[in-house]
Amino acid sequence: MQGKVEICGVNTAKLPVLKNEETIALMKKARAGDQKARDELISGNLRLVLSVIQRFQGRGESADDLFQVGCIGLIKAVDNFDFVNHNVMFSTYGVPMITGEIRRFLRDNSAVRVSRSIRDVAYKVLVTKERLQAETQREPKPEEIAEALGISRAEVVTAMDSSDVWLRQIAFEEAMAGLSDREKRILALRFFDGKTQMEVAKEIGISQAQVSRLEKSAVDRIKSSL
């Protein structure tokens, strides 16, 4: 990440910098429905995202991924900043929003990130477990699997735990794939963007009751698949 100039196709060396009064002026236009002003507001504050992702160096994360997630936090900050009642500069409000979005991303993904080496061990553990179970007609102990593979018991337990997480992630992705585009969009707006059912209904062009029904149906189907 250090010294990287282009992130997500954006030349970070040429990012514009808005003064606070320029930000407020654009904010007023954006609130009045000026999409161009909103876009300028976002692009003019991308350096905030860049400054935040520098704090997360050395965690093995892609700079591009962190930048994209940080941009989501920036967009949320732009859309939620109350320039009338918030007695602070936009950057003071925006940085924690960007940081929080990145921390959520790291926290949520830590549970499903399984390294290739652990996945390889997990596969060998599953195969060996099935073989030993067929031979002994009983559930093999972790120690027996470890001895058969020539690895430690801790490695076996870690691999078995990771394979559970891995399988749950696969099941979740399969459940999501079975949803309609409208259901996916509703879930994204509700749980990713934090919009109310009424706001989602207005954006999609259906009633709040329909949003509620589609949301419940989608969530129930995902739960039943896990």
HELIX and SHEET records of a PDB file:
HELIX    1   1 THR A   12  LYS A   14  5                                   3    
HELIX    2   2 ASN A   20  ARG A   31  1                                  12    
HELIX    3   3 GLN A   35  SER A   43  1                                   9    
HELIX    4   4 LEU A   46  ILE A   53  1                                   8    
HELIX    5   5 GLN A   54  PHE A   56  5                                   3    
HELIX    6   6 ALA A   63  ASN A   80  1                                  18    
HELIX    7   7 PHE A   90  SER A  110  1                                  21    
HELIX    8   8 ARG A  116  THR A  136  1                                  21    
HELIX    9   9 PRO A  142  LEU A  149  1                                   8    
HELIX   10  10 ARG A  153  ALA A  177  1                                  25    
HELIX   11  11 ASP A  181  LEU A  187  1                                   7    
HELIX   12  12 ALA A  188  PHE A  192  3                                   5    
HELIX   13  13 GLN A  197  ILE A  204  1                                   8    
HELIX   14  14 GLN A  208  SER A  225  1                                  18    
SHEET    1   A 2 GLU A   6  ILE A   7  0                                        
SHEET    2   A 2 VAL A  10  ASN A  11 -1                                        
END                                                                             
